[in-house]
Amino acid sequence: MMVAVHQPQYLPWLGYFDKIAAADVFVLLDNVQFKKNEWQNRNRIKTAAGPQWLTVPVRYKFPERINEVSVNNQEHWGNKHRQAIVTNYRKAPCWNEISTILEPIFAGSWESISQLNIFTVKLLAKTLGIATPLYVASELPPFPEDPDLRLIAIAKHFAADTYLAGKGGIDYMNLACFRENGVRVKFQQYNHPVYRQLFNGFEPFMSVVDLLFNYGEDSLKILRG
């Protein structure tokens, strides 16, 4: 049994969903500190002029947790994101299919960034055809605040013997602590695919919606190589 854990992100990139698909259980870690200007309230799409950020405006006070950060709906961000998607993907091969699926993301009046991101990740995983069960950390029993002990406790909660970590985890994780607690650590090795996109050239590390608009139901096969 292998468990993976990650903060809920807005319109995540391909590697995020590869991690979900590779795990037996995936936990959305919504009760840790929000990180401004990272990936929790923004991501990128491809345009004729290069990558474009889609940013969800938030009301945030340090050191609020992700599930404490509210969305600033007064800025009508949903309309702006929808228009950016229409402008840049309406000529994509799978436009009709995917635009309808994504509409609830932009049409909803989301109270918190956590609520929005959890909905978005679950919707995109389902659209890709990923069957991995998704859990929300704040809906589970309390876990330790120490980052390593928290991940170990989550693994043990699901009777997992392996924790799937991101590639960068090797720089900060206490691997000895995992060994002492009987949890094996496996690091994700993700080779980003090159696929056909709109406009000239190829831009890696875009939101997974870029792949979905171009390949629809075939996206997971491309995403996972």
Sequence and secondary structure as in RCSB ss.txt:
>XXXX:A:sequence
MMVAVHQPQYLPWLGYFDKIAAADVFVLLDNVQFKKNEWQNRNRIKTAAGPQWLTVPVRYKFPERINEVSVNNQE
HWGNKHRQAIVTNYRKAPCWNEISTILEPIFAGSWESISQLNIFTVKLLAKTLGIATPLYVASELPPFPEDPDLR
LIAIAKHFAADTYLAGKGGIDYMNLACFRENGVRVKFQQYNHPVYRQLFNGFEPFMSVVDLLFNYGEDSLKILRG
>XXXX:A:secstr
 EEEEE   SS BHHHHHHHHH SEEEE  SSB  TTTTSSEEEEEETTEEEEEE  EE  TT BGGG EE GGG
 HHHHHHHHHHHHHTTSTTHHHHHHHHHHHHHS  SBHHHHHHHHHHHHHHHHT    EEEGGGS    SSHHHH
HHHHHHHTT SEEEE GGGGGT  HHHHHHTT EEEE          SSSS   S BHHHHHHHHGGGHHHHHT 
